[in-house]
Amino acid sequence: MYSIHINVKRIILKPNEEKRLLQGHPWVYDNEVDRILDGPASKPGGAGPAKLELKDLIPGEAADIESFRKTYLGRAFVNPNSKIIARIYSPSKEGVDKGFFKRRIRDALERRTLAPGVLDLHRDSARIVFAEADFFPGLIIDRFVGWPLKDIEAAVTLRPLTFDAVEAALGKPKSWLAIQFLSFGMDSRREEIIAALEEVLEQDGFIIPDNTPLGKCSGIVEKSAAHVRELEGLPLREGLLSGDFPAEGIVIFENGFPFMLNLIDGQKTGHFLDQRDNRRIAASYAGAGSTGAAGTAAVHNDTPVIRVLDAFSYTGGFGIHAAAANPGVQVTCVDASAEALETVRINAGLNGLGDSVATVEADVFEYLRSAERHRTAGPQEQFDLIILDPPAFAKTRSALEGALRGYKEINLRAINMLKPGGVLVTCSCSHALDEIRFRYMITEAAADAGKRLIMLDFRRQPADHPALAGYEESLYLKCGIYRVL
């Protein structure tokens, strides 16, 4: 547990290091610090504050950040063991207690319910706290709304499942939280954060128009196994914090389609909520009249068959949307994880898709290389719509050049595997790869393939994953949609 100090330490930056912070960036790096002082400035004629060493900072404590000329920049949580020595959480000298966290959680929820295309948090799963972008440095909270899979299987025989049918059979949905504590400041205040979170959800009303509380969570699962914790000097940690979580998983509804997920065993927080809107948009290009490729589609029983490839499919988010929204579409989901592909098959069943969704367990790079080599062998190796949603190839700027080679390779091969008029949906969740370089990489891949592209849309993360101006790391998701000529 962090220590409480009456005199908050002061971190003074080197000359000309404040511009980025004044523009809204919340991080202070260790090489930007000029000196550290113990407590407030002295009164005229009095002794000045004692100078401290980096080792005198206590991980997780609060400190005030000032420019070299003593301009106040904000209050931060510090960690002398990290390259990011301080993470600003407030522009004022604000104390931190349970009341502070309750106010911040309330604010985050209200932003989500008032945004355009508002989510109904009584029915929709959403990210309710997005770290620095919600002024919680290093804290992520996803809230999942649904029912235990085993309860649905026992009570509902209708396929495809609908939210209303499940609610009629089982009553109002339950909710579960997946939490990541990714910084020392948040990790050292775990108990206060969870207590504040539970009180806000159970007691405060936010949802327009009924303004009723979201209700008690059935379980809270910690998913703090990200590499960034090691950079903070924190151990990796996962497991159930409170309540329970069904061993068979739960079913949530996304854009009206059911998806099974497992918060205990799933990647990150269990389901990639940030692609919710992009999956819906991508599915609209899978219709026979949408891709512009129906005339070249494979023919089965005199009906054109639209073929979709969902590469790096994980549990089938993009592919299931494409097949469920467009009867007759044939989807191939490719992923290296056998467990993820088993979930794809469960999700296909929940959506009543039968044989419309096939799964291939393979390294996606190897699959694309093999499929491209054989694309001239017949229509089975060509697609009308290809979705590329890989993991973050570039987790740091130092890894960017190698990552760009990987991104270019998969995009080049996908472009070659698309039929004339086909559509490429290509994504990157690497914050180190900015939008300009990402789009230029796609242009280069098309040039190497000898193809021309028309950009149909370019999308980013949804409103429940807000981007903080001045903090480019929070604007991380890129999703380009292109037609291949």
C-alpha positions in Angstrom: 0.0 0.0 0.0 1.2 3.5 -0.8 2.3 5.9 1.9 0.5 9.1 2.7 2.5 12.3 3.0 1.3 15.7 4.1 3.9 17.4 2.0 3.6 16.4 -1.6 6.9 16.2 -3.4 7.6 18.4 -6.4 9.2 17.2 -9.6 10.8 20.1 -11.5 11.4 19.6 -15.2 14.4 20.6 -17.2 14.1 23.7 -19.4 11.7 23.5 -22.3 10.4 20.1 -21.4 6.9 21.3 -20.6 5.4 21.9 -24.0 4.1 18.4 -24.6 2.5 18.4 -21.1 0.8 21.7 -21.7 -0.7 20.3 -24.9 -2.3 17.5 -22.9 0.2 14.6 -22.8 0.1 13.0 -19.3 3.5 11.3 -19.1 6.8 12.6 -17.6 9.9 10.6 -18.6 12.9 10.2 -16.3 15.3 12.0 -18.6 13.1 15.1 -18.5 13.5 15.7 -14.7 15.8 18.4 -13.5 15.4 17.9 -9.7 13.0 16.7 -7.0 12.0 18.8 -4.0 10.5 17.8 -0.7 7.3 19.7 -0.1 6.1 23.2 -1.1 8.3 26.3 -1.8 9.5 28.0 1.3 8.3 31.4 2.5 10.6 34.5 2.0 13.5 34.3 4.3 12.9 30.7 5.2 14.9 27.6 4.4 14.2 26.1 1.0 12.7 22.6 0.5 15.2 19.8 0.7 16.5 18.3 -2.6 15.7 14.7 -3.1 17.1 11.9 -5.2 15.1 9.7 -7.6 15.3 6.9 -5.1 13.5 9.0 -2.5 10.3 8.8 -4.6 7.9 6.2 -3.3 6.2 4.1 -6.1 2.5 5.0 -6.4 2.6 8.3 -4.3 1.4 11.6 -5.7 3.7 14.4 -6.7 3.3 17.8 -8.2 4.9 18.5 -11.7 6.3 21.9 -12.4 8.2 23.4 -15.3 11.7 24.8 -14.9 10.2 28.2 -14.4 7.8 26.8 -11.8 4.7 26.8 -14.0 2.3 24.3 -12.4 1.6 21.4 -14.7 -0.5 19.0 -12.6 -0.5 16.3 -10.0 0.8 12.8 -10.9 1.3 9.3 -9.7 5.0 8.5 -9.6 7.1 5.5 -10.1 10.9 5.9 -9.9 11.4 2.3 -11.3 9.8 3.2 -14.6 11.0 5.1 -17.6 7.7 6.9 -17.3 8.5 8.5 -13.9 5.1 10.3 -13.5 1.6 10.0 -14.9 -0.5 13.2 -14.5 -4.0 12.5 -13.3 -5.2 16.0 -12.5 -4.5 19.6 -13.5 -5.0 20.7 -9.9 -3.6 19.7 -6.5 -6.3 17.2 -6.1 -6.2 14.5 -3.3 -7.0 10.9 -4.0 -9.5 8.9 -2.0 -12.6 6.8 -2.7 -14.6 9.9 -3.3 -12.1 10.9 -6.0 -12.5 7.6 -7.8 -16.3 7.7 -7.6 -16.4 11.1 -9.2 -14.0 10.0 -12.0 -16.0 6.8 -12.7 -19.3 8.8 -12.8 -17.8 11.2 -15.3 -16.5 8.4 -17.5 -20.0 6.7 -17.5 -21.7 10.0 -18.3 -19.4 10.6 -21.3 -20.4 7.2 -22.7 -24.2 7.7 -22.3 -24.2 11.2 -23.7 -22.0 10.6 -26.8 -23.5 10.4 -30.3 -24.6 6.9 -31.2 -25.2 6.4 -27.4 -24.8 2.9 -25.9 -27.5 1.5 -23.8 -25.3 0.2 -20.9 -28.2 -1.9 -19.6 -27.9 -4.0 -22.8 -24.5 -3.2 -24.4 -21.0 -4.2 -23.3 -18.6 -1.3 -23.3 -15.3 0.0 -22.0 -16.2 2.2 -19.1 -12.7 3.4 -18.2 -10.0 3.9 -20.7 -6.8 4.7 -18.8 -5.3 8.2 -19.4 -8.1 9.1 -21.8 -10.5 9.0 -18.9 -7.9 10.5 -16.5 -7.2 7.1 -14.8 -3.5 6.6 -15.7 -3.0 2.9 -16.3 -6.5 1.7 -15.5 -8.8 -0.2 -18.0 -12.3 -1.4 -17.1 -14.5 -3.3 -19.5 -18.1 -4.1 -18.6 -19.8 -7.1 -20.2 -23.5 -7.5 -20.2 -25.1 -10.9 -20.9 -26.0 -14.3 -19.5 -24.1 -17.6 -18.6 -23.9 -19.8 -21.7 -25.1 -22.8 -19.8 -28.3 -21.0 -18.7 -29.0 -20.1 -22.3 -28.4 -23.6 -23.6 -30.8 -25.0 -20.9 -33.6 -22.5 -21.5 -33.4 -21.2 -25.1 -33.6 -23.4 -28.2 -34.2 -20.7 -30.8 -31.3 -20.1 -33.2 -30.1 -17.6 -34.1 -30.3 -16.2 -30.6 -31.8 -12.8 -30.0 -31.4 -10.5 -27.0 -35.2 -10.3 -26.5 -35.7 -14.0 -26.6 -33.0 -14.7 -24.0 -34.3 -11.9 -21.8 -37.8 -13.3 -22.0 -36.5 -16.7 -20.9 -33.9 -15.7 -18.3 -34.9 -12.2 -17.1 -32.7 -9.1 -17.1 -29.0 -9.7 -18.1 -26.2 -9.8 -15.6 -22.9 -8.0 -15.8 -19.2 -8.8 -15.3 -16.2 -6.5 -15.1 -12.7 -7.2 -16.5 -10.1 -4.8 -15.0 -6.4 -4.1 -15.9 -4.2 -2.3 -13.4 -1.3 -1.3 -15.6 0.5 1.4 -13.5 1.8 1.5 -10.0 -0.4 4.4 -9.0 -3.6 2.4 -9.9 -2.3 -1.0 -8.6 -1.5 0.5 -5.2 -5.1 1.8 -4.9 -6.9 -1.4 -6.1 -9.2 -1.7 -3.0 -10.4 1.9 -3.2 -11.0 1.7 -6.9 -13.1 -1.5 -6.7 -15.1 -0.2 -3.8 -15.8 3.1 -5.6 -16.7 1.2 -8.8 -19.2 -1.1 -7.0 -20.8 1.8 -5.2 -21.3 3.9 -8.4 -22.7 1.0 -10.4 -25.1 -0.1 -7.7 -26.3 3.2 -6.4 -25.9 5.9 -9.1 -28.2 6.3 -12.1 -26.8 7.3 -15.5 -28.7 5.8 -18.3 -31.0 8.0 -20.3 -34.0 8.0 -20.3 -34.7 6.0 -17.1 -31.7 7.1 -15.0 -31.5 3.8 -13.2 -28.3 2.3 -11.7 -26.5 -0.3 -13.7 -26.6 -2.7 -10.8 -24.3 -5.1 -8.9 -21.8 -7.0 -10.9 -21.9 -10.8 -10.8 -18.1 -11.0 -10.9 -14.9 -8.9 -11.3 -12.0 -10.5 -13.1 -8.5 -9.1 -13.1 -6.6 -9.3 -16.4 -3.3 -7.6 -15.4 -0.9 -9.7 -17.4 0.2 -7.1 -19.9 4.0 -6.6 -20.4 3.7 -2.9 -19.4 3.3 -4.1 -15.8 6.8 -5.5 -15.9 8.1 -2.2 -17.0 6.4 -0.7 -14.0 8.1 -3.2 -11.7 4.8 -5.0 -11.1 4.1 -8.8 -11.2 1.7 -10.2 -13.8 -1.6 -11.1 -12.3 -4.9 -12.6 -13.4 -7.8 -14.2 -11.7 -11.2 -13.7 -10.1 -11.3 -10.7 -7.7 -14.9 -11.0 -6.5 -18.1 -12.8 -7.2 -18.0 -15.6 -9.8 -17.6 -16.2 -13.5 -19.2 -19.2 -15.3 -16.7 -21.8 -16.3 -18.5 -22.3 -19.6 -18.3 -18.6 -20.4 -21.0 -16.0 -21.0 -22.9 -14.7 -24.0 -23.1 -11.0 -24.8 -24.8 -9.3 -27.8 -22.9 -7.1 -30.2 -24.8 -5.3 -32.9 -27.6 -7.7 -32.2 -25.4 -10.8 -32.7 -24.6 -13.3 -29.8 -21.0 -14.0 -28.9 -19.6 -16.3 -26.3 -16.6 -15.1 -24.3 -14.5 -16.2 -21.4 -13.0 -13.5 -19.2 -10.8 -15.9 -17.3 -9.0 -17.4 -20.3 -9.6 -14.8 -23.1 -7.0 -12.4 -24.4 -6.7 -8.9 -23.0 -10.0 -8.3 -21.2 -11.8 -11.2 -22.9 -13.3 -9.5 -26.0 -12.1 -6.8 -28.3 -14.9 -4.2 -27.8 -13.0 -1.6 -29.8 -13.9 -3.2 -33.1 -17.6 -3.3 -32.4 -18.6 -0.5 -34.9 -15.9 -1.6 -37.5 -17.3 -5.2 -37.5 -20.8 -3.9 -38.3 -19.5 -1.6 -41.1 -17.2 -4.4 -42.6 -20.2 -6.8 -42.7 -22.1 -4.4 -44.9 -19.4 -5.0 -47.6 -20.0 -8.8 -47.6 -23.4 -8.5 -49.3 -23.6 -9.6 -52.9 -24.5 -6.1 -54.0 -22.0 -4.4 -51.7 -18.6 -5.8 -52.7 -19.0 -5.1 -56.4 -17.7 -8.6 -56.9 -20.9 -10.6 -57.1 -20.4 -11.1 -60.9 -17.1 -12.9 -60.3 -18.2 -14.8 -57.2 -18.1 -18.6 -57.2 -21.4 -20.0 -58.4 -23.2 -22.7 -56.3 -26.7 -23.8 -57.4 -26.9 -20.8 -59.8 -26.4 -18.5 -56.8 -23.3 -16.4 -56.5 -21.3 -17.2 -53.4 -19.6 -14.4 -51.6 -16.4 -15.6 -50.0 -15.0 -13.9 -46.9 -11.6 -14.4 -45.2 -11.3 -13.4 -41.5 -7.6 -13.5 -40.8 -6.3 -13.3 -37.2 -10.0 -14.0 -36.5 -9.6 -14.7 -32.7 -13.2 -15.7 -31.8 -14.7 -14.7 -35.1 -15.9 -11.1 -34.5 -15.6 -9.9 -38.1 -16.4 -13.2 -39.8 -19.5 -13.9 -37.7 -20.9 -10.4 -38.4 -20.3 -10.9 -42.1 -22.1 -14.3 -42.2 -24.9 -13.4 -39.8 -25.8 -10.2 -41.6 -25.6 -11.7 -45.1 -27.3 -15.1 -45.6 -25.4 -17.2 -48.1 -22.0 -15.7 -47.4 -19.2 -18.3 -46.8 -16.6 -17.3 -44.2 -13.2 -18.8 -43.5 -11.7 -17.9 -40.1 -8.0 -18.3 -39.7 -6.2 -18.2 -36.4 -3.2 -19.9 -34.7 -5.2 -20.6 -31.5 -7.2 -23.8 -31.3 -9.1 -22.5 -28.3 -10.1 -19.3 -30.2 -11.4 -21.3 -33.1 -13.4 -23.5 -30.9 -15.1 -20.3 -29.7 -15.7 -19.3 -33.3 -17.6 -22.6 -33.9 -19.7 -22.0 -30.7 -20.4 -18.4 -31.9 -21.4 -19.7 -35.4 -23.8 -22.1 -33.7 -25.3 -19.4 -31.5 -26.0 -17.4 -34.6 -27.5 -20.3 -36.5 -24.9 -20.2 -39.2 -24.5 -23.9 -39.8 -21.8 -24.6 -42.4 -21.4 -20.9 -43.4 -18.4 -20.5 -41.2 -15.3 -22.7 -41.6 -12.2 -22.6 -39.3 -8.5 -23.1 -40.2 -5.9 -23.4 -37.4 -2.7 -21.9 -38.9 -0.1 -19.2 -38.6 -1.8 -16.5 -40.7 1.5 -15.5 -42.4 2.0 -19.1 -43.6 -1.7 -19.4 -44.5 -1.6 -16.3 -46.7 1.7 -17.3 -48.4 0.3 -20.7 -49.2 -3.1 -19.3 -50.3 -1.4 -16.7 -52.5 0.7 -19.3 -54.2 -2.4 -21.3 -55.1 -4.7 -18.4 -56.0 -4.5 -19.2 -59.7 -5.6 -22.8 -59.1 -9.3 -21.9 -58.8 -11.9 -19.7 -57.1 -11.5 -21.5 -53.8 -8.3 -19.5 -53.2 -9.8 -16.1 -54.0 -12.0 -13.9 -51.9 -14.6 -11.1 -52.2 -13.8 -9.7 -48.8 -10.7 -10.1 -46.7 -10.4 -8.8 -43.1 -6.9 -8.4 -41.5 -7.1 -7.7 -37.8 -3.7 -8.7 -36.4 -2.4 -8.2 -32.9 -0.1 -5.2 -32.2 3.0 -5.9 -34.3 4.7 -2.7 -32.9 4.2 -2.4 -29.2 7.1 0.1 -29.0 8.5 2.6 -31.5 11.8 0.7 -31.6 9.9 -2.3 -33.0 8.2 -0.2 -35.7 10.4 -0.9 -38.7 10.0 -4.7 -38.3 6.3 -4.3 -37.7 5.9 -2.4 -40.9 7.4 -5.2 -42.9 4.9 -7.6 -41.3 2.0 -5.3 -42.0 3.1 -4.8 -45.6 3.5 -8.6 -46.2 0.0 -9.5 -45.0 -1.6 -6.6 -46.9 0.3 -7.4 -50.1 -0.8 -11.0 -50.0 -4.4 -10.2 -49.1 -4.6 -7.7 -52.1 -3.3 -10.4 -54.4 -6.0 -12.9 -53.1 -8.9 -10.5 -53.7 -11.1 -10.8 -56.8 -11.4 -7.7 -59.0 -13.8 -5.4 -57.1 -13.1 -7.1 -53.8 -12.8 -5.3 -50.6 -9.9 -5.2 -48.1 -10.6 -4.3 -44.4 -7.2 -3.9 -42.8 -6.5 -2.9 -39.2 -3.7 -2.0 -36.8 -4.0 -1.6 -33.1 -0.3 -0.6 -32.7 -0.3 2.9 -31.1 3.4 3.3 -32.2 2.2 3.1 -35.9 0.5 6.4 -36.8 -2.3 6.7 -39.3 -0.1 8.4 -42.0 2.5 5.6 -42.0 -0.2 2.9 -41.9 -2.0 4.3 -44.9 1.3 4.8 -46.8 2.2 1.1 -46.1 -1.1 0.0 -47.6 -0.4 2.2 -50.7 3.1 0.6 -51.0 1.6 -2.9 -50.7 -0.9 -2.2 -53.5 1.9 -0.8 -55.7 4.0 -3.9 -55.2 1.0 -6.1 -56.1 0.4 -4.0 -59.2 -3.1 -3.1 -58.1 -4.9 0.2 -57.5 -7.1 0.8 -54.4 -10.0 3.1 -53.8 -10.5 4.0 -50.1 -14.1 3.5 -49.2 -13.8 4.4 -45.5 -11.2 4.9 -42.8 -12.3 4.2 -39.3 -10.9 4.4 -35.7 -12.0 3.3 -32.3 -15.5 3.9 -30.9 -16.6 6.5 -28.4 -16.3 4.3 -25.4 -12.5 4.2 -26.2 -12.0 8.0 -26.2 -8.9 9.6 -27.6 -7.3 12.4 -25.5 -6.1 15.4 -27.5 -2.4 15.8 -27.1 -2.0 12.1 -26.1 -1.5 10.3 -29.4 -1.1 6.9 -27.8 -4.8 7.0 -27.0 -5.7 7.2 -30.7 -4.4 3.7 -31.5 -6.9 1.8 -33.7 -6.9 2.2 -37.4 -9.2 0.4 -39.8 -9.0 1.1 -43.6 -11.6 -0.2 -46.0 -10.4 -0.4 -49.7 -11.8 -1.7 -52.9 -9.2 -3.4 -55.1 -9.4 -2.5 -58.8 
